[in-house]
C-alpha cells in the first residue's frame, strides 16, 4: 500500500533572507536584486542551511543577485526565526527565510503559534527526497538488515532526525516503518535541533539510523562516512545512483519534502515581485542546474497564489496523515 506519495508535489523550503533592493527588475540574466540576506531557522549542515546557501550561490553566480549573506537562527523548531521575522517585519523587508514542510507540521502540532499565512509567500523552489542512513562501520547495509535489528531489539534500535517528535523526519521514519509492516508509533525516535547535529549523533553511535534529506546525506555518502540504505524516491536518483529506493526493497513508501522562501509580512508588492523574478529566472541558468544536480533536488516552482494553494493543500494532506499515524 502506498502511504504517502508526494513525489510530484512540493512541500516548501522557505528562505528567510535580508535583502536590500535597488536595481530594477531586468530580464536576460541581468541583476534583479542588489543583495539578499538569507535567514535560516536551523543550524549549519541541515537541509534549510544547504537550500539557502545553494540558492544564494546560484543567484549570485548567475548575476541575478549582487550579494548574498546568511544567518543561522536556531530555536523552537524553527519558530524563533519565524517569530523574529514577524516581530521585526518593517526592518526586514530585505530578508528571505528558508523553510519547508515543517512550517506546516509544527503549526499543526502547536510547536509555534504562527503559520505560513502570517508571512509573505515568495516561492516554493525545490523538492528533496528523504532517506535512511547508517554509519560507515555499521553492520547494517540494507533496509532488510535494519528491520531485522529493529525487530530483535526495538528499544535499542533508535532512529534520529533533525526535527522534533512528530516532525518531518519522525513522520518519514513512521511512514517507512508502517509500510514495512511495523507499528509506526512504536519506533524510538531521538530528535536533534538540525540535520548536522543528527548526523554527528549517527557517526558517534548514539543512534542506529538517521532519517534525513537525501541532499544532506549525499556528501557524506560520497566521502564514505555513511551508507544510504533507502531513499523515498520512485526510482534511483542519478546524483547517487548506488542508493536503493525503499520501493525496490519491498517498502512501498514515497515522500518528497518541498522547500521554499518566505518574507516578512507587509512586504511591498514591488519588492515581492523582484524576489519572485530573480527566483523565476534562476531556473534557466547553468549555475542553478549545477547546484540542483549536486544536491539531488527536484525542481518544484510555485509562486504567489499558486504557492498559497499548494500550502493549503499540503496542510490538509499532512494533517490527515498525522492523524492517521497518531501524531495529532
Number of C-alpha atoms within 10 A of each C-alpha: 9 11 15 19 15 20 18 13 16 28 33 32 29 33 34 33 30 25 24 18 20 12 15 14 18 15 12 8 16 17 20 25 28 18 25 25 23 29 31 31 28 29 21 18 15 24 29 29 27 17 30 30 20 18 25 26 19 23 29 20 16 20 20 27 27 20 18 21 16 21 20 16 19 17 15 17 22 24 22 15 23 31 16 14 27 18 13 12 18 13 11 22 22 24 26 30 29 33 32 28 23 24 26 24 22 24 16 20 15 11 17 17 13 18 16 17 11 17 19 20 27 27 29 32 29 26 30 31 23 25 30 28 31 28 26 18 13 15 11 20 17 20 22 15 12 20 18 13 16 19 12 11 11 14 13 13 20 18 26 30 33 28 25 21 17 23 23 26 28 27 23 27 26 23 26 27 19 20 22 20 10 16 13 20 18 11 19 17 24 19 19 19 19 26 29 20 18 27 30 14 20 24 19 11 14 16 23 22 30 30 30 30 30 29 25 24 27 22 15 16 19 11 9 12 15 23 24 26 23 25 29 31 23 17 15 18 20 11 16 19 10 13 22 21 25 26 19 13 14 12 23 21 25 25 25 28 27 30 29 33 30 29 34 29 19 14 18 11 8 12 20 20 14 20 23 20 18 22 24 15 19 22 18 13 16 13 19 21 16 12 17 22 14 16 22 21 25 20 17 21 20 24 21 15 12 14 21 19 13 17 24 14 13 20 19 12 13 19 18 14 17 18 10 10 17 11 18 13
